[in-house]
């Protein structure tokens, strides 16, 4: 569906009258109590979701419909009662009408064994709870979530949902996560990172009753057989639950490192070296030639995330800097002639700028490589332009104090604003003074006038 069609759909939704909306509520409420629900009913739920998603007014759906949505979720643990599509749409609609006093009432009363909430599998309500922005509710729920995450034998899908919930709440509502709970989650995340099996999951759609499928190991991204630890860079047709836990653990790892508090007991964070080793393993995998072209973007995104994790790890404890710095320098040497990897090279540059002083390393060479060669070739690439401007603005003090790179290569920086004149104006207001010296003032003024939008 093209953009014009999408705009047309939302325009129709904005013009829905109150009478039409009441009819939609009634139709949806009646359908939720039917044992057999057809495709037309699913379309009605989608229409309801789209309306709630697109409206700017405060939503106020009928109390009876709210109860019906929660009641439907309460049947999700009964086999074949609620199809997955309806389950997901119920959760999506409840998220859209949150935060509200209506959904909050159901959460507050969830301890009551006679309440609607008491029959609902808790993992289904977590996305709704996370949207309430009520720290009392979030803190109470967090205790149960930490129990799921740290207990062996809990359904892996519930553990994944719990991990994502704890990550979102811990990062955006830090008071909901206690000092004792943080290392508990981190220890479990590290265990999941390094304990997944190498065998692919069997085909869940197979009909071979009497013939057992032979086990196959996951492969590297270049198609070769994996003989090391499983990481999210390994390829399999189907993934086992423990492999999915590994993938999700890596995706939230940096957020949990950002939650590290210098007052935390060092004993609680003894597992940090395992993060370093896991990231080194992932970096090695990221230099393999992708067997499928579509995997190249994934490979680059994982590489960038991996460097950011190592950067944060070294900021937590400087003992990781020497070994990591050697790896980063080797990575930079491999990529210094490949401008197609400009954004990834910028992550390496950030690491060197953050930790190079402690290693007595002059960052001028890698800065020159990026701002001269890479930026000269890629100044028309909006993504490179955005990442470059963000990098310069975030590191303006360091770049001005330690180097003269902005004064030397301001023409390439100005090419970014020349190609995207209205996208980076406010950022360049901050950056421009840093490019001006007694030697560059006239040239900067000319360049500035020539790029005036």
Order of alpha helices (4+ residues) and beta strands (2+ residues): alpha-alpha-alpha-alpha-alpha-alpha-alpha-alpha-alpha-alpha-alpha-alpha-alpha-alpha-alpha-alpha-alpha-alpha-alpha-alpha-alpha-alpha-alpha
